[in-house]
């Protein structure tokens, strides 16, 4: 099967549709960017490194219990499958049971810190689980193209969270009390999302359990989820490797550079979230995806990535100095290295969206799986040999490797390069 050529939406139309997605991503990135700046500047390096490690490990672990369900439900609701709301309750029941397994693994991993930092570990990990579950509710809104509603709900919850966090930080309150703001924000966002779904006659009923339908959903969603797990592995495991091989202080230096590098990932989202809906709908009804819809996206993502590289390469020192202060100035060097992975990052997001849209969820799974294995292997070898730069080089290699593998799979099964390179 080939991707056929026909008229479709332009990049500008996608940007118009996805502007609230961009605003949501900007808001989320900006909120946590500010939060981690405040934490980095106000806490000792070892405590900041511990908090970073808890966030990273909890996020990685959560994706084992995510099952790719947000992407699955966004795709299915994009093709107007409202009946699936009946299965959301069963899925939530499953996630409640799995929470006990999740929290046990978190406590086991941080057993060396549990005597002194039990509250810190529990608050952060529970917040991450709730935030992750919120993404399932939000995916339904995105699938129904309720982008503005999704943004407004997030805006309200973050506007409640950020001032409370800043005030508690300003008055140098106990770090556990400061972190409690994450948990409150997660719960508030859950309430807002569930209430909004109810208003749109998408009522979730936890009493409904249909095991057969759950298994049918998981059969399609788990490959997506497994791919996301691999993404998180090669995206975040370098922090844990640096923690174990070097120190929490080294984690702090690398994490700051990496957080700025990952901030630019909000850019593809403005195109790819609405494009995912369009691709899924087109493939469901017409059994093809338009090349004219793909080509401008590829050009846009490539040009933007080159602009971002140029800007960050020549201003990394100034950015780090202004935002984080002189004690983290060494992070600028690592940022200058990481930015060369951006074109691969942008474009493998696109190939992943295409693959999931055409129900070839195993393509991103294979690509990210191989990428994760290579990334972890390179990190273990190179971080031990050359320090933090080993993590930088491993990230660059992983992003382009994932892109290459997904392109090869798409070319083999769906695309004739001779046909599309017109």
VOZA-390381 format. One record per residue (C-alpha): residue number from 1; residue in one letter; chain; z, y, x. Coordinates in pm, whole numbers, m for minus. Each point is the difference from the previous one (the first is absolute). Example, Ala and Ser with C-alpha at 12.3 -4.5 7.8 and 13.67 -1.06 7.14 Angstrom:
// residues 2
   num   residuo   cadena       up    north     east
     1         A        A      780     m450     1230
     2         S        A      m66      344      137
// end
This chain:
// residues 422
   num   residuo   cadena       up    north     east
     1         X        A        0        0        0
     2         X        A      m86      349      129
     3         X        A      137      343      m67
     4         X        A     m273      158     m209
     5         X        A     m113      360       14
     6         X        A       35      217     m310
     7         X        A      121      346      m99
     8         X        A      375       48        4
     9         X        A      281      249       53
    10         X        A      m14      228      302
    11         X        A      282       64      244
    12         X        A       69      328     m180
    13         X        A       52     m176     m330
    14         X        A      236     m246      166
    15         X        A      190      288      159
    16         X        A       29      167     m340
    17         X        A      133     m322     m153
    18         X        A      225      m70      292
    19         X        A      150      344       58
    20         X        A      329     m101     m162
    21         X        A        2     m314      211
    22         X        A      m31      223      305
    23         X        A      278      225     m129
    24         X        A      220     m304      m66
    25         X        A      m62     m133      348
    26         X        A       57      341      155
    27         X        A      323       36     m193
    28         X        A      124     m344      100
    29         X        A      m95       45      366
    30         X        A      139      352       13
    31         X        A      327     m104     m161
    32         X        A       69     m284      240
    33         X        A     m143      200      290
    34         X        A      259      271      m64
    35         X        A      271     m259      m52
    36         X        A      m64     m171      332
    37         X        A      m30      333      182
    38         X        A      344       96     m129
    39         X        A      143     m339       93
    40         X        A     m158       10      347
    41         X        A      130      347       75
    42         X        A      350      m49     m141
    43         X        A       89     m356      102
    44         X        A       50     m162      341
    45         X        A     m308     m186      124
    46         X        A      159     m344      m39
    47         X        A       98       62     m366
    48         X        A     m342      144      m80
    49         X        A     m159     m301      169
    50         X        A      217     m235     m207
    51         X        A      m93      173     m326
    52         X        A     m369      m18       98
    53         X        A       32     m371       78
    54         X        A      168      m68     m338
    55         X        A     m277      183     m185
    56         X        A     m270     m183      195
    57         X        A      149     m350      m38
    58         X        A       81       52     m369
    59         X        A     m354      120      m70
    60         X        A     m154     m295      184
    61         X        A      228     m246     m177
    62         X        A      m64      156     m342
    63         X        A     m370      m71       27
    64         X        A       80     m372        4
    65         X        A      128       57     m356
    66         X        A     m274      240     m105
    67         X        A     m274     m263      m46
    68         X        A     m269      270      m13
    69         X        A       93       62     m365
    70         X        A      m51      381        0
    71         X        A     m359      m36      122
    72         X        A      m59     m287     m241
    73         X        A      127      188     m306
    74         X        A     m181      321       95
    75         X        A     m325     m194       15
    76         X        A       60     m183     m326
    77         X        A      113      307     m194
    78         X        A     m304      185      139
    79         X        A     m213     m241     m202
    80         X        A      214       68     m311
    81         X        A      202     m320       m4
    82         X        A      296      141     m195
    83         X        A      124     m346      m95
    84         X        A      135      m43      352
    85         X        A      296      223      m85
    86         X        A      152     m309     m161
    87         X        A        7     m170      339
    88         X        A      169      292      180
    89         X        A      337     m100     m148
    90         X        A      m30     m350      139
    91         X        A      m99      136      340
    92         X        A      302      231        1
    93         X        A      230     m292      m85
    94         X        A     m142     m183      300
    95         X        A       57      302      226
    96         X        A      362       28     m115
    97         X        A       64     m362      102
    98         X        A     m174       51      334
    99         X        A      211      306       77
   100         X        A      291     m227       97
   101         X        A     m218     m176      255
   102         X        A     m126      333      132
   103         X        A      344      153       53
   104         X        A      126     m318      169
   105         X        A     m279       17      261
   106         X        A       73      369       65
   107         X        A      368      m69       65
   108         X        A      m81     m294      225
   109         X        A     m242      204      210
   110         X        A      250      282       54
   111         X        A      303     m226       35
   112         X        A       83      163      334
   113         X        A       37      338     m172
   114         X        A      154     m117     m325
   115         X        A      365       63       87
   116         X        A      m54      368       80
   117         X        A     m299       84     m222
   118         X        A       13     m225     m308
   119         X        A      m34      288     m248
   120         X        A     m290      152      191
   121         X        A     m190     m330        7
   122         X        A       61      m75     m369
   123         X        A      m84      348     m131
   124         X        A     m329       24      190
   125         X        A     m117     m356      m73
   126         X        A       82       19     m372
   127         X        A     m178      336      m25
   128         X        A     m310     m149      164
   129         X        A       m5     m286     m251
   130         X        A       20      238     m294
   131         X        A     m264      234      145
   132         X        A     m226     m301       46
   133         X        A       51     m111     m359
   134         X        A      m82      353     m115
   135         X        A     m343      m37      158
   136         X        A      m71     m276     m253
   137         X        A       67      236     m292
   138         X        A     m196      278      169
   139         X        A     m299     m230       56
   140         X        A      m34      m38     m378
   141         X        A      m24      379      m37
   142         X        A     m259       15      278
   143         X        A     m204     m278     m158
   144         X        A       m2      196     m327
   145         X        A     m110      311      195
   146         X        A      323      182      m82
   147         X        A       m2      157      347
   148         X        A      152      332     m110
   149         X        A      282     m173     m188
   150         X        A       77     m216      304
   151         X        A       19      311      219
   152         X        A      225      195     m238
   153         X        A      250     m286      m22
   154         X        A       14      m29      376
   155         X        A       27      377       38
   156         X        A      300       14     m233
   157         X        A      185     m284      170
   158         X        A      m65      137      351
   159         X        A       99      352     m104
   160         X        A      333     m143     m110
   161         X        A       37     m207      318
   162         X        A      m98      238      280
   163         X        A      240      289      m74
   164         X        A      290     m244      m38
   165         X        A      m90     m164      331
   166         X        A      m36      332      183
   167         X        A      328      137     m135
   168         X        A      194     m313       95
   169         X        A     m161        8      346
   170         X        A       69      373       46
   171         X        A      369      m49      m65
   172         X        A       11     m291      249
   173         X        A      129     m245     m258
   174         X        A       46     m365       86
   175         X        A     m334     m167       83
   176         X        A       57     m263     m272
   177         X        A       42      272     m260
   178         X        A     m321      168      120
   179         X        A     m193     m328      m28
   180         X        A      134      m58     m355
   181         X        A     m251      263     m109
   182         X        A     m280     m252       61
   183         X        A      153     m246     m245
   184         X        A       50      266     m268
   185         X        A     m362      119       42
   186         X        A     m135     m355      m31
   187         X        A      194      m67     m320
   188         X        A     m101      334     m152
   189         X        A     m368      m66       68
   190         X        A       30     m344     m161
   191         X        A      144      150     m318
   192         X        A     m275      262      m17
   193         X        A     m280     m253       52
   194         X        A      129     m251     m255
   195         X        A       49      277     m254
   196         X        A     m358      121       56
   197         X        A     m143     m348      m45
   198         X        A      193      m28     m324
   199         X        A     m152      329     m121
   200         X        A     m346     m142       69
   201         X        A       80     m309     m211
   202         X        A       36     m210      314
   203         X        A      349     m127      m72
   204         X        A      153     m243      248
   205         X        A      204     m284     m147
   206         X        A      215     m198      245
   207         X        A       56     m269     m264
   208         X        A     m360     m121       25
   209         X        A      m62     m280      250
   210         X        A     m336     m176       17
   211         X        A       m7     m218      311
   212         X        A     m365     m100      m40
   213         X        A     m119      359       m9
   214         X        A      228       91      290
   215         X        A     m155     m274      211
   216         X        A     m348      119      m96
   217         X        A       87      355      105
   218         X        A      161     m110      326
   219         X        A     m301     m215       86
   220         X        A     m209      317       19
   221         X        A      264      245      120
   222         X        A      165     m203      277
   223         X        A     m301       21      235
   224         X        A       14      379      m42
   225         X        A      373       m7       65
   226         X        A      m38     m224      302
   227         X        A     m255      242      140
   228         X        A      245      287      m52
   229         X        A      271     m198      177
   230         X        A     m226      m36      300
   231         X        A      m77      372      m15
   232         X        A      370       81        6
   233         X        A       49     m245      284
   234         X        A     m254      158      229
   235         X        A       91      343     m138
   236         X        A      377      m19       52
   237         X        A       93     m297      216
   238         X        A      m54      202      317
   239         X        A      313      200      m90
   240         X        A      207     m319      m20
   241         X        A     m147     m132      325
   242         X        A       80      328      177
   243         X        A      352      m19     m144
   244         X        A       58     m351      135
   245         X        A     m177       40      336
   246         X        A       95      360       87
   247         X        A      254      191     m215
   248         X        A       69      196     m319
   249         X        A      m69      320      197
   250         X        A     m349     m127       83
   251         X        A      m48      m81     m370
   252         X        A       78      364      m81
   253         X        A     m257      133      250
   254         X        A     m278     m232     m118
   255         X        A       83       21     m371
   256         X        A      m43      378       m1
   257         X        A     m349      m22      151
   258         X        A      m91     m286     m233
   259         X        A      127      179     m311
   260         X        A     m226      298       71
   261         X        A     m294     m232       67
   262         X        A       55     m183     m331
   263         X        A       35      327     m192
   264         X        A     m378       42        9
   265         X        A      m38     m323     m200
   266         X        A       39      210     m314
   267         X        A     m356      128       55
   268         X        A     m191     m321      m93
   269         X        A      217      m39     m311
   270         X        A     m158      299     m175
   271         X        A     m330     m191       m4
   272         X        A      107     m361        4
   273         X        A      243       m7     m295
   274         X        A     m257      123     m256
   275         X        A     m275     m188      186
   276         X        A      202     m321      m38
   277         X        A        2       50     m376
   278         X        A     m375       72       m3
   279         X        A      m88     m292      228
   280         X        A      214     m240     m204
   281         X        A     m148      117     m330
   282         X        A     m360      m13      129
   283         X        A       42     m345      147
   284         X        A      168     m128     m315
   285         X        A     m276      124     m231
   286         X        A     m312        5      220
   287         X        A       86     m243      281
   288         X        A      m88      247      275
   289         X        A      123      309      185
   290         X        A     m223      300       60
   291         X        A     m112       78      355
   292         X        A      m41      366     m101
   293         X        A      369        2      m82
   294         X        A       90     m156      333
   295         X        A     m215      202      239
   296         X        A      156      346      m54
   297         X        A      349     m149       22
   298         X        A      m82     m158      337
   299         X        A     m143      327      132
   300         X        A      294      205     m130
   301         X        A      265     m231      147
   302         X        A     m176      m14      337
   303         X        A      m41      378       31
   304         X        A      355       73     m111
   305         X        A      141     m253      246
   306         X        A     m184      169      288
   307         X        A      131      341     m107
   308         X        A      355     m134      m18
   309         X        A      m28     m151      349
   310         X        A     m114      333      144
   311         X        A      274      202     m169
   312         X        A      284     m232       92
   313         X        A     m117      m59      357
   314         X        A       15      369       86
   315         X        A      310       88     m203
   316         X        A      227     m305       25
   317         X        A      245      166      241
   318         X        A       37      308     m218
   319         X        A       44     m209     m317
   320         X        A      274     m217      151
   321         X        A      178      297      159
   322         X        A        7      205     m320
   323         X        A       93     m281     m236
   324         X        A      232     m223      203
   325         X        A      112      211      294
   326         X        A      m24      m36      376
   327         X        A      197     m326       22
   328         X        A     m292     m185     m164
   329         X        A     m280      172      193
   330         X        A      m89     m329      172
   331         X        A     m117     m128     m341
   332         X        A     m303      230       24
   333         X        A     m156     m224      265
   334         X        A       26     m304     m225
   335         X        A     m145      197     m293
   336         X        A     m304       96      211
   337         X        A      m63     m368       58
   338         X        A       60     m119     m356
   339         X        A     m247      243     m159
   340         X        A     m294     m192      147
   341         X        A       76     m276     m252
   342         X        A      m63      233     m296
   343         X        A     m372      m79      m63
   344         X        A       82     m371       m6
   345         X        A      297       65     m231
   346         X        A     m206      206     m248
   347         X        A     m294     m237      m14
   348         X        A      196     m325      m21
   349         X        A      176      150     m302
   350         X        A     m344       37     m157
   351         X        A     m112     m355       82
   352         X        A      329     m127     m143
   353         X        A      m54      190     m326
   354         X        A     m355     m133      m29
   355         X        A      117     m357       58
   356         X        A      279       19     m258
   357         X        A     m233      163     m252
   358         X        A     m250     m285       21
   359         X        A      284     m254      m27
   360         X        A      m37     m117      358
   361         X        A      369       55       73
   362         X        A      m20     m255      280
   363         X        A     m216      235      213
   364         X        A      280      253       67
   365         X        A      240     m293       28
   366         X        A     m205     m156      280
   367         X        A      m61      332      174
   368         X        A      357      124      m11
   369         X        A      136     m346       79
   370         X        A     m198      m22      322
   371         X        A       79      365       72
   372         X        A      373      m64      m45
   373         X        A       m1     m302      232
   374         X        A     m190      191      269
   375         X        A      215      311      m45
   376         X        A      331     m186       23
   377         X        A     m119     m202      300
   378         X        A     m124      309      183
   379         X        A      318      189      m85
   380         X        A      228     m270      138
   381         X        A     m203      m27      320
   382         X        A      m84      366       53
   383         X        A      326      166     m109
   384         X        A      183     m227      242
   385         X        A     m248       88      274
   386         X        A      m72      373      m44
   387         X        A      252      120     m258
   388         X        A      m82      212     m306
   389         X        A     m365       41      105
   390         X        A      m41     m371      m70
   391         X        A       70       69     m368
   392         X        A     m251      288        1
   393         X        A     m281     m213      142
   394         X        A       85     m289     m234
   395         X        A      m29      229     m304
   396         X        A     m345      124      103
   397         X        A     m126     m353       62
   398         X        A      137     m127     m333
   399         X        A     m157      272     m218
   400         X        A     m352      m52      137
   401         X        A       34     m378        4
   402         X        A       91       m4     m371
   403         X        A     m298      225      m78
   404         X        A     m238     m221      198
   405         X        A      116     m324     m162
   406         X        A      m29      141     m355
   407         X        A     m347      138       74
   408         X        A     m112     m338      131
   409         X        A      132     m176     m312
   410         X        A     m159      254     m236
   411         X        A     m328      m21      188
   412         X        A       m3     m378      m10
   413         X        A       72      m37     m371
   414         X        A     m110      320     m172
   415         X        A     m193      239      215
   416         X        A     m331       m6      185
   417         X        A       28      276      260
   418         X        A     m375       33        0
   419         X        A       21       62     m373
   420         X        A      277      259       m6
   421         X        A      m76      196      315
   422         X        A     m268      203     m177
// end
